[in-house]
């Protein structure tokens, strides 16, 4: 009994250690979530710009995130994760400041739009820096054998923060205007900075010479491609479920998103030890197969109740894809390039979610709305096949 209690206490301490670092991911993604449901409406309705202009401004964040992933990896590997977290929090605080000033100058449409564009670039900069740094910090503190746990809890922090931040931002925007969102983002970014400043920078102890970012990208690419294909299922639901429900004259599409998110988080919590017990590739294969089944259920669903089942199964399947393949990707990278490996690996989900809109939107436009889920199912299943092939090649080697 005492041995069991000791194991539980040690496990609990590891979780608390990891949470102590991935809380910075929560802070960053809470700030990102604040403006998600507000800025497009503000640009289109209050400033009077077209939906296309609004879309371009919003997309600047993803471009900025993509560009700074590699920069973040270099900082983490050379100076440790703490400087990257501090810089990211500075980026989030600056984005809040730009947003606050934008409201004050809303009478000057062009200047206001420019400030909003700068807001999105600063937010993307912060996201690019926060992507790999808290995970690396947590791994360095808890040990490499807890990599899967660190990545899993980091994912819960990011998705949970977006789920909290988006409605809070809408409430603030409706009650006090976007200036209040900017003020909160500024305060939260500064609070995150000072919290990170209090923690010790824990660096990897490898003296091995590092590889270039492109070399690391090549190493993690097979796993990143699998992640990207799996991400299309998530992107199809998050981006198109509202339109899909409207096409079928169904109501309450937000419930579908809630069910997906709930099972996603439950999957990460309940099956957190699966990666350590069975390996990343085997776990990813089961997850991608499950996600494919969930998308098939959504495709064939003739009622909202069955669609909710499909969303839940899809969320459960996608839950461990990122950490399962991430563990394998990071394992192959040199010890001196762990931060770059996580940054390079994260690029693939950025590309996946960035392509979801035009790719699946093109399927809907050319073939019809009913084809978006069978298309997504096939893409996710290709990810499953890729993992099977990689697993066999590794056994041969």
Secondary structure as GFF3:
##gff-version 3
##sequence-region A 1 397
A	DSSP	alpha_helix	2	34	.	.	.	ID=ss1
A	DSSP	alpha_helix	39	41	.	.	.	ID=ss2
A	DSSP	pi_helix	42	46	.	.	.	ID=ss3
A	DSSP	alpha_helix	51	79	.	.	.	ID=ss4
A	DSSP	alpha_helix	81	104	.	.	.	ID=ss5
A	DSSP	alpha_helix	109	142	.	.	.	ID=ss6
A	DSSP	three_ten_helix	144	146	.	.	.	ID=ss7
A	DSSP	alpha_helix	147	176	.	.	.	ID=ss8
A	DSSP	alpha_helix	178	197	.	.	.	ID=ss9
A	DSSP	alpha_helix	213	247	.	.	.	ID=ss10
A	DSSP	alpha_helix	253	270	.	.	.	ID=ss11
A	DSSP	alpha_helix	274	278	.	.	.	ID=ss12
A	DSSP	alpha_helix	280	300	.	.	.	ID=ss13
A	DSSP	alpha_helix	304	318	.	.	.	ID=ss14
A	DSSP	alpha_helix	321	332	.	.	.	ID=ss15
A	DSSP	three_ten_helix	335	337	.	.	.	ID=ss16
A	DSSP	alpha_helix	338	367	.	.	.	ID=ss17
A	DSSP	three_ten_helix	369	371	.	.	.	ID=ss18
A	DSSP	alpha_helix	372	396	.	.	.	ID=ss19
###
